[in-house]
Amino acid sequence: MATPAPADGDLRMRQRLVRGEEAALRELYDRFAPLVHSLATRITDDTGAAEQVTLEVFARVWQDPAAHDPRDGTLRSWIAGLAQQEAVRRLRESGGAGPGNAGPGSAGDPGGVEAGIREASTAARADYILTSMPAPLRRALDLACRRKYDYRQVAAELGVTEEEARRRLRLGLQLLSTAGAPPERLS
């Protein structure tokens, strides 16, 4: 599957960062810090660690903005990948297991630490996918999952055809199913 061409805004932002414009870093931070912090909190289950991850991610962006290859995807996906990498690295170093920090995945269960990291990473990817998907898909999934609506009720609530409701639900679920797939390696 071909990667879509990056948005002009991403290309301009990357150019500004490569030129060393501090204003560009501030804009990028304002735009993506909540995403980075949310992903890091989800993985580490520690707001202090998430704050450190957020700082580290934007320090890496500032130190080497040319590391982002626009052909590989958007700035958002690159930054989210950096956040996941850094959060997992911190989690491994601390011997923690992420959310819960008990049972399988605790420091006393070395094999479980990796399982806990995979579980937290999958949850973080699912969160990222949900927040990135178009609002119509997200709304259809919300109605089906939280309110337990079937596709007919979703269609009625959204004012669309039943076929359109099924399409939105199917596409939303397909997108979410990729959260369990191993993440692509960022070099």
N, C-alpha and C positions, 0 to 999 in steps of 0.2 A: 504494500500500500504506500503510495507516494505521500510524502509530507507536504502539506499545503505551504504555499509561499508565505513567509513571515509578514506580518503587518508592517506597513511603512513606519508606524510609530515605534515598533520594536527596533527596526533598523536605525532610525534616527537616535533612539535612546542608546543603543549600543555604540554608535559613532561618538556621541557626546561623552559616554563613559570612557571610551578609548582615548579621547582627547583630554581626559582628566577634569571634566566639568563637575565641580562639587554639587551644583544645583541639580544635575542629572541624578546623582546618587540620592540626594534628598527626595526627589520626586519618586524614584524607584522604591526607596524605603517606605515612603508614605503609601505607595500603591500596594506593595507586596509584604510588608512587615506583618500585617495580620494573618496572612496566609502562612508565612514561615512559622510564626509563633504558634498558630493553631496546629500545624502538622507536627512541630516539635513537641508540643504539649501532649498531643495524642500518642506519640511514640514513647516519650520519656515518662509521662505522667508526673512531671515535675516542672512547675512554672519557672523556677529559678534556672533549671537547665535549659528550658525553652528560651528564656531571655538570652542566655549565653549562646545558644545555637543561632538565634536571630542575629546577634552581633557578629558571630563568626561568619555566617553566610554573607552578610553584606560587606564584611571586611574582604572576603574572598572575591566577591564581585568587583570591589574597588581595586584590589590588587591586580586582578587579571580579567578585565572585562572581555578581552579578546578570546578567552576560553569558550565563550558562548559562540557556537556556530549556528547562525540563523537557519541553515539547511536542516539542522537536527530538530528544530522546533522553536516554539515561542520563548521569550524571556521568562514568562510565567512558569512554563514547564521546566525550564533549566533551573530556575531559582527553587522551585518545589523539589526538584531532584537533589540539589545541593543541601536543602534543609533536611531531607530524608537521610542522605548520607551522613551528615554531621550529627543528627540526632541518634542514629543507629550507632555511629562510632562512639559517642558519649555513653550510650547505654551499655555497649560492650565493655568499655573501659571501667565503668562503675560496677559491672557485674549484675546490674539490675535487669529486670524483665519487662519493664514498661508498666502499663496499666495493671494495677492490682499488686504487683511485686510479691506474690505469694503462690504457693503450689507449684505446679509445673511451670518452669520458666523462672523460678527464683534462683538466687545465687547458689543455693545448696544443690541444685540440679543442673549441672553444666549443659547437658543436652537440652534441657528445658529452656535455658537462656536463649538459645538460638530460636527455639520454637516461639518463645515469647516475643522476640524481636520480629520474627516473620509475621506473627499475629498482629502486632502493633503496626507494622509497616503496611499490611493489607488493610487494616482499618483506616490508616492515614490516607492510603491511595483511594479508598472508597469515599472518604470525606472530600478529597480533592476532586474526584470525578463528579460527585454530587454538586459541589459548589461551582464547577466549571460547565456543567451541562446547561443547555438552553432552558429557560424558565418554563416553557410549556411541557417539556419532558419531566422536569423536576416536580411540577405541580401535579401532573398525572400520577407519578409514582407516589407522591405524598398522599394523595387521595386513596390510592389503592393500598398502600402499606399502613398508614396511620389510621385512616378511617375505615379500612377494610371494605372499600367500595369495589364492586366488580366493574368490568369495562363499560357496561351499560350505564351504571351510575356515574362513572367518571365522565362519560360522554355527555350525560345530561348536565352535570355540574359545570363542565367546561364549555358547554354550548357547541360541541363539535359532533361529527358523525361517530357512530360506533366503530366504524372502520378506522377513523383517525385516532380514536381513543386507544384501540388495540395497537395501532402502529406506534403511538407515543410510548405506551407501556412496554412493548416489545423492544424498541430501540433503547429506552432508558435502562431496561434490565440487561440488554446486551452490553451497554457501556459499563454498568456496574459489575458485570461478570468478569471484566478484565482486571478488576482490583486484585483478584486472587492470583493472577498470572505473575511470574517473576518479573521484577522491574528490569528495564533495559539498563545495562551498565553505562555509566557516564565516565568518560575518561578525562 
